[in-house]
Amino acid sequence: GQVHDLRKSFCESVQGTIVCIAADFRCRNQHCLPTQWVCNGQNDCQDGSDEIGC
């Protein structure tokens, strides 16, 4: 199956692993988002993982 990512497109699922494009950040909840959204002060992953360690 496929999982909806935060770019409003689809990441492919391969044997249970969601594949983000190389330029994307993978959230702990497996969503994909652009790396420029990491550490921007907003919880873009919806689980806060893009703001950890900033």
Protein Blocks (a to p, Z undefined) as FASTA:
>chain_A
ZZddfkopacddeehiacddfkbccdfkopacdfklgonlpafkonopmmgoZZ
